[in-house]
Amino acid sequence: MNTTITCRNARPEDVEALYELIQGYAEKGIMLPRSREALLRHIDSFIVAEESGRLIGCGSLFRLGTDLVEIRSLGMADGYKGMGLGSRLVDALIEEARRMGVPKVMALTYAVDFFRKNGFEIVDKEIFPEKVWTDCVHCAKQHCCDEIAMLKLLA
Ligand SMILES: CC(C)(COP(=O)(O)OP(=O)(O)OC[C@H]1O[C@@H](n2cnc3c(N)ncnc32)[C@H](O)[C@@H]1OP(=O)(O)O)[C@@H](O)C(=O)NCCC(=O)NCCS
């Protein structure tokens, strides 16, 4: 591929493309839905991957406590998977966590091998504070959660 793909902080004008990307995965049950309003409100927490002005991937960092952040809404558009871009987004989010001075990054995911390749380890969900689960009220699977909790400790 000759075009350049860049990762950058999201901007308010990305909301519609972010909404479409996340909604596609939410409908498949692998991401929580995010309203346009919520995306706009939390736009500063998102990093996007872009090719020729087109948004092709995203991920966000949500603070859960003084020492813990969660990677949320991580996804690549179809046709852009397996090219190392998801890992680039995770690197950028981890860099952001370091900048914030937060030593623990967690994710709730089905993509265990992907996160393992990015330095995360499977952990018991119980180790996380109650706050982690506040978002789960929006999830259809809240009473039968089968996502895996994964954690990376930053050096
Ligand atoms: C998960 C996702 C973000 C990974 O991004 P990506 O750009 O495809 O990943 P990379 O190219 O950086 O890394 C690819 C590696 O991760 C692994 N991987 C990718 N998707 C995976 C998945 N869903 N489950 C397990 N492993 C996965 C691949 O096996 C690959 O390993 P290899 O290099 O040894 O072949 C992307 O596949 C995606 O958008 N999936 C759908 C949404 C999703 O599941 N998001 C995670 C929610 S937390």
The ligand as a Gaussian input file, in Angstrom:
#p B3LYP/6-31G(d) Opt

LIG

0 1
 C       -8.548000      -6.584000      17.563000
 C       -8.084000      -5.587000      16.486000
 C       -8.211000      -4.159000      17.007000
 C       -6.601000      -5.899000      16.188000
 O       -6.120000      -4.946000      15.242000
 P       -5.199000      -5.414000      14.050000
 O       -4.712000      -4.204000      13.366000
 O       -5.941000      -6.406000      13.242000
 O       -4.045000      -6.163000      14.841000
 P       -2.475000      -6.184000      14.520000
 O       -2.282000      -6.288000      13.046000
 O       -1.786000      -5.073000      15.221000
 O       -2.050000      -7.519000      15.262000
 C       -2.411000      -8.679000      14.655000
 C       -2.180000      -9.822000      15.613000
 O       -3.204000      -9.850000      16.619000
 C       -3.975000     -11.044000      16.519000
 N       -5.392000     -10.717000      16.501000
 C       -6.007000      -9.806000      15.740000
 N       -7.338000      -9.798000      16.011000
 C       -7.534000     -10.729000      16.961000
 C       -8.677000     -11.203000      17.638000
 N       -9.907000     -10.706000      17.408000
 N       -8.513000     -12.172000      18.555000
 C       -7.294000     -12.690000      18.800000
 N       -6.169000     -12.280000      18.183000
 C       -6.281000     -11.313000      17.265000
 C       -3.638000     -11.685000      15.179000
 O       -3.599000     -13.064000      15.335000
 C       -2.296000     -11.108000      14.813000
 O       -1.267000     -11.954000      15.208000
 P       -0.065000     -12.312000      14.176000
 O        0.626000     -10.977000      13.918000
 O        0.776000     -13.267000      14.930000
 O       -0.720000     -12.853000      12.990000
 C       -8.869000      -5.749000      15.166000
 O       -8.709000      -7.051000      14.674000
 C      -10.344000      -5.422000      15.283000
 O      -10.765000      -4.325000      14.974000
 N      -11.170000      -6.420000      15.700000
 C      -12.583000      -6.226000      15.862000
 C      -12.907000      -5.379000      17.066000
 C      -12.355000      -5.970000      18.357000
 O      -12.426000      -7.171000      18.602000
 N      -11.776000      -5.098000      19.200000
 C      -11.203000      -5.449000      20.467000
 C      -12.142000      -5.013000      21.524000
 S      -11.282000      -4.669000      23.022000

